[in-house]
Amino acid sequence: MLTYTLRVAEIRQETEDTITLCFKQSGLKKIKYLPGQYLTLIFRINGRRFLRPYSFSSAPGIDQYLEVTIKRIMGGVVSNHIHDQVKVDDLIEVMQPLGDFTYTELQFSADKQIVLWGVGSGITPLMSIAKYALSLPNGPRVSLIYGNKNFESCIFLDLIHKLKDQYKSKFSVWHFHTRLKIDEENPSVIQGRIDQSKVHAVMNKIDDHANTIHYICGPVGLKESVKEALKGLSISAECIFSEDFEIVKNPKDFEGIMTQVAKIISNNQETFVEVVSGKSILEAGLDAQLELPYSCQTGNCSVCKGKLLTGKLKIIGIEKISHELKPDEYLLCCSYPLTNDVSVLV
């Protein structure tokens, strides 16, 4: 996997627990990316190598820097390291941009409207898409539906206001706040979570439902509510995209899966690891301090694929197997051993 080294040019405080890292592009080897993609940052913390994907909040051709926005997570090793240790002028190794949660003007006809659904830090790739789409000379109308506790926790609030002023006829925004007393003079702020009834309420204010494409980024509950509501409005599944931050695991899928020992062959070395019941091959390998290739850990990027040499594996948490995988290849972040003779080549 191709990697780059980037210098931190600026660190921008967005909210109390969220910052944006602004990277200066290299003069010799520039990074190209699409609106909505993510950048995987590589750190070594206490001797262990960590890789974490963060969505671009910048837009290609619009922003001076490559920008990723990171929210501090309670107990998060990497997010806390970034907030507390990373400084301006630090050099950080990154992987090439990945992800298919993207928008370009070539994907859809110019009359298609974009509707963006996000909660909390899920705004990050949506902001990249919004800035890019709004900047197009004959670009689409964009609607943003954004859920937070209150305005204080709203990432990019000033930028959203700026875009509304700049693109009055093209950009509409609805805020949903769970901790707010509603001001009748501010009808674009609605109390409560984004549920199916509220999705219908918003869509009733958007002309020509059939001409909309939707991008959803946030918790599983948000994605389920929005998708179900859009289905009820006869929005085609081909016009609905979602970014997945986590693998949804059904406990029933783990019935019969027990702790097994597996052999991982990487860099011409064989290592036997105990794969505790409920942990994936990738997780077990990382726990054993193996420096395995990976990025998203949700079964989307194919970086962690390995070749099954012996034994049987079960795939859990992804609905559709990537067409890029050969019959004997598995994504190790979603693979669980069924037998005690599993051997994989990475």
PyMOL commands that set and color helices and strands:
alter all, ss='L'
color gray80, all
select helices_A, chain A and resi 77-85+120-135+151-153+157-166+196-203+209-211+220-232+237-239+251-254+281-287+332-334
alter helices_A, ss='H'
color red, helices_A
select strands_A, chain A and resi 3-15+18-24+38-45+48-55+66-71+91-95+113-119+142-148+171-177+189-191+212-217+240-243+260-266+269-275+305-310+313-315+329-331+335-337+343-345
alter strands_A, ss='S'
color yellow, strands_A
deselect
rebuild
show_as cartoon
